[in-house]
């Protein structure tokens, strides 16, 4: 089996690549620059780094996972120019996949598509609509899988995430400014996310899953964000909970109305519990 992964140096993309090569699946990792993460896989005979997708000479690619996306940080999520450039880049990737008759295109959408409250969310949704229409227009047999991925966490994620900032604060017993954190939220552990992402290259597994316009990828733990914060506070029994300054900042507009993914399509999977996984970080 041969798989292309764009954005292979992203948090989810890298972990998927690592898992795939451990299964002796050939991965063609499209990146825009080398990183320490990617260096960890150099030397593995199943891992191939590429900077231009047209350099791939193989004609029997099984699937393409599309994670590549710029401007995911808070300061760029509402930058319309950056998000529009992501759409154009994604169109080029899709055109390549159609021309090479790649059977499956697995697209990493986002929970930010719900409510369309940011340019990032709007761009993610716009490309998904374009892809479906363009695949049909070209009479392609390609299967398009649109995932709406909820909040993935784990070792190796960006340092400036709520979870990582909270862990630092709790371990140092220092203050941290938070929103009211009353909205519903959903976190999924990176190992679980990767396991489920691999469903889409498993034909037997996909026979059991009815096709959907989009697949919401989250865990079975949806609860108020404040409860997740409380779980993190427990990792240090000497932590002064008055350091959690609830209401000091505004909520993230992309999820301040509450997020509760429909994961009914994920059957018989034992998710990692948040309070267990957080101890590993």
Secondary structure, 3 states (H helix, E strand, C coil): CEEEEECCCCHHHHHHHHHHHHCCCEEEEECCCCCHHHHCCCCCCCEEEECCHHHCCCCCCCEEEECCCCCCCCCCCCCHHHHHHHHHHHHHHHHHHHHCCCCEEEEEEEHHHCCCCCHHHHHHHHHHHHHHHHHHHCCCCCEEEEEEECEEECCCCCCCCHHHHHHHHHHHCCCEECCCCCCEEEEEEHHHHHHHHHHHHCHHHHHCCCCCCCEEECCCCEEEHHHHHHHHHCCCCCCCHHHEECCCCCCCCCCCCCCCCCCCCCCCCCCCCHHHHHHHC
